[in-house]
Amino acid sequence: MKRFYSIIILAFLIMTGCASEPQIVEVTRIVSQEIPVTVEVIHEVAVAVTVPVEVPVEVPVEVTRLVEVEVVVTPTAESIVAETAVPAGPTATPEAVQSNNQTAVSNIYTVQSGDNMSLIAAKTGATIADIMAANNLTNASILIVGQQLTIPGWDGQIVNNVVSTNPISPAPPAPAEPPAEAAPTGPNLLSNASFEEDWYFFQNVSEWQVPVHWLLAVDEGPNTLTPEEGDVFIRPEVRVVPKSDLPAVEHSMFVFDGNKTIKSFKGGLPIHFAVFTDIPLPAGSYRFTIRFFPDVVITYNQGQKVWAYDPLAAEARVIFNAGGTGWVPVTPGQRGTLSYDFTLEEPATVRLGGDFRNRFINDNNGWFLDDWSLQRLEIP
């Protein structure tokens, strides 16, 4: 019976639930199974991007303007060749390059026999003052054949040194004859110029053999040219030496003309001496030339001479009365020549000679002198 009532009550409850509004029931199910899930992930990345943008920008531009400028060059090398630059670009053709290379110039002048500073200035179109300044010269009379001079502004061509006086005229000035060069002419005016004649003992000193017509001066005073205290010049030995007293291999070095030469020497000590003569001359222009061989040996290596290498080891100058040239460093082991030009306005007796010194102590301080000359200078 109780079961019957239970069924009736259950049926009643069901009917009551169906008659009411439906309810939403949230059902949670716990699942322990692993289920793969696809997840889309988005990353934000900052990237620097350069975007070309046409923006007007002011840019400094170097502009080269071609102008003609007279340039004075003072080089430090023996020879400088300046080539005309050819601009790059479509106009720089091979023909243009070849043409410009042909304009290469040199401003080095080599002193020739018969040259003096006035003649060199006339040949190159430069002034004597500019030439002396560019070469650090203090005496315009000191010139050595073969010496190389820097000529400021010279293009290497011998010029006429003629300047047009009509600047508005488009035509160039008419060519003119270059100035005639004074050259030594006539006989050698010196007596016993190559020292071939007899000799005598100067001041009766047996160490001093001096050619006739010539005189000797020897410095035996303090040598102030070196830092050593108490250093003094020592008298050298002077000899007139024939070839027969010299080794055959030395004939071509020491004997310049004829059979004899003057030899002055002292081993291990500094020396200073001069050989000169007094000669009467009529008015006129003259060139006096001395020739020498500095036999200056710093040491001997197995009997062979090792020439002194200090630039001041051997020095020479020309004597003219109380003056002449300044001291000129000369190269040991090589023949050397110095010339001096002078003019006499009236007849006079002049003193001419060569002055020689070695300021350092060397194994040998020696000189050979030969073939000196004095000639008139004439314009052809």
Protein Blocks (a to p, Z undefined) as FASTA:
>chain_A
ZZmmmmmmmmmmmmmmmmmccdddddddddfbdcdddddddddddddddddddddddddd
ddddddddddddddfbfbdcddddddedjklcfklmmmmmmmpccfbdcddehiafklmm
mmnopafklmmmmnopabfkbccehiacddehiahiacehiacfblkbmbdcdddddddd
dddedjdfbghklopaccddehhiaklccdehiacdddfbdcfkbfbehiacdddddddd
dfklpcfklmmmmmmghjbdcddddehiacdddddddddddeddddddddddddbdfbde
ehiacddfbfklpccdddehjnccddddddehiacddddddddfbdcddddddddddfbd
cfbdcdddehiaddddddZZ
